[in-house]
Each structure stands twice: as structure tokens, then as C-alpha cells.
Amino acid sequence: MQEQETESPVLCSRSGRVATLTLNRPRQLNALNDALMDALGAALLAADADADIGAIIITGSERAFAAGADIAAMRGWSYADVFASDYVTRNWETIRRVRKPVIAAVAGHALGGGCELALACDLIIAADSARFGLPELRLGVIPGAGGTQRLPRAIGKARAMDLCLSARTIDAAEAERIGLISRLVPAERLQTEAAAIAASIAAQPPLATIALKEAINRAYESPLSEGLLFERRTMHALFATADLQEGMNAFLDRREARFRGR
Ligand code: CO8
């Protein structure tokens, strides 16, 4: 029987137009169980629906972003259990539904489902203390939250096979070298840097930001000709927004733009 946890598994805070969601199961190194994933899914959707939020950060502790799916919870599950209830994975599609940019600020362990959670985000900012890996094979399972699909797209098949089959852990410098992360920063500056990046994204015109995220994600879903057409039509559509006129006027008037999300 799992010990009942009284604290919320996800802490939500807000600064300006940035929402920060902090994974909060420190004793289990933020192992991902259903309670945590339910809370994370709900917090993500709430931030996405809030017009005053322009970017979302998901972070963990200094020791762990997340050490994977909760092995203690999974032990003893049968095929029927996981198939019927979609345990552990049922909230993962929620992250894909979020239209605003989501930044993973990663320190310490990002293993298994923790690495997959970071991969599901739009940007990964990693501290030099970060360690990434997909060690599921050692447990007799495979990455089940997008790892076998997102990792090859992010770093190529050869490296994805190496990481998953060897089940090894890589440091932040290697993660940066192979293109797994967006930026690498000193551990003590992780939260400040992530907040600054998120604030700069949140200050961009909101509609164009959503359109940009959709267009880049389309690169993974469609042939080049379809993706290019999607990009062009999306770009054309932005000429219908007041923010596009404001952005161009502000540039030519040599003043700060005031975007209204219209
Ligand atoms: N699940 C549950 N508890 C965990 C997990 C985990 N994934 N990771 C760590 N913990 C717990 C430990 O059991 C320990 O608890 P306690 O103090 O009660 O014994 C506590 O966290 C601290 O851990 P350690 O004592 O092991 O700390 P160390 O600093 O020695 O080691 C490590 C840290 C290297 C991170 C080590 O804990 C470890 O290897 N953890 C497991 C990593 C792992 O295998 N992750 C993959 C899990 S499977 C998965 O994510 C995908 C499943 C399929 C997809 C499902 C959708 C997500």
C-alpha cells in the first residue's frame, strides 16, 4: 500500500506572464505517478486557458527533474490494469494539447518518463547537473511516454538506439552536444535563466507564438511540401491580426510594441 501524500504533487506559481509548475515528490525524486500526472495535466490546461499567461515552465528540484515513472506504483500491475486504466500514460497527451510554449527547466536526474516529460516540452533548459537517460529496458519495459518516437526525431536514430539499448545516463554536456537540450546553464542559474527565457517568450505576440509552435510541430507530422504549405498559410493568416500591424508599426516608429493577442 502506497503511503498517502498530503502535499500537492505539483506546485503552481506565477510571475508576470509566466506560470511555473514545480514537480513536488522530493522523497521519490519526483517519480511520476497518476496523482502527479493528473495534477500536472490540470495545471497545464489551466495555464493554457489563462489569457494572462504567455509561457509555462515545468521544473523539479535541484536533485531531480523526475527519476521516471513511479516503479513502486507500477510493480504488480497486469496488462489488463494498464490497458483498461491507461495508468501513468493517460495524461501524456495533455502536454501535446497545450498551445503555449512549455519550457522544461531540468536539474539533476531526468530519467525514463522524466526524460520523456522533458522531451514532450518545447524547449529544454538544462543545468550542468542534469543527467538524462532512458533506462526502461533494465526494468523489462520500454520508454512508453513518447521516448521511442520523440528521441529519434530529436537526436537521430543512431544515438536514440544507443541511449535506449545501453540504458546509459548522459551528462548535460553530452545532451547539449547531441541536440537533446536547447540550452545549458550553470546549476545555480537554472531558474533565473529559465524565467528570463520564459518571460521573453511570454512578451511576444501571443497569436503568432501559438502559430509558430504549431508550424514547427507540423515539421514532425507531415511531408516537407505539406509542412511548407502549412507554414505559408499560417504566415498569411497572421496578416489578419492587429498584433502583426502593431509589431511592424512599432518597429518603423522606433518604439516598443504593445501586443494585445488580437
Ligand atoms: N520510481 C519510484 N521511486 C523512485 C524512482 C522511481 N522511478 N526513482 C527513485 N525513486 C526513489 C527510491 O526508491 C528512493 O526511495 P527510498 O528512499 O524510499 O528508498 C528515493 O527515490 C531516492 O532514490 P535512490 O536512493 O535510488 O537515490 P540515488 O541518488 O542513489 O539514485 C537514481 C538516484 C539514479 C535516480 C535512482 O533512484 C534510479 O535509478 N531511479 C530509477 C530510474 C529509472 O529506472 N527510471 C525509469 C522508470 S520506468 C519509466 O520511467 C517508464 C515506464 C514506462 C512508461 C510509462 C509512462 C511514463
Residues whose N, C-alpha, C, O or C-beta is under 5 A from the ligand:
A	BS01	CO8	R27 Q28 L29 A31 A67 G68 A69 D70 I71 A72 V88 T89 H109 L111 G112 G113 P135 E136 V141 I142 P143 G144 A145
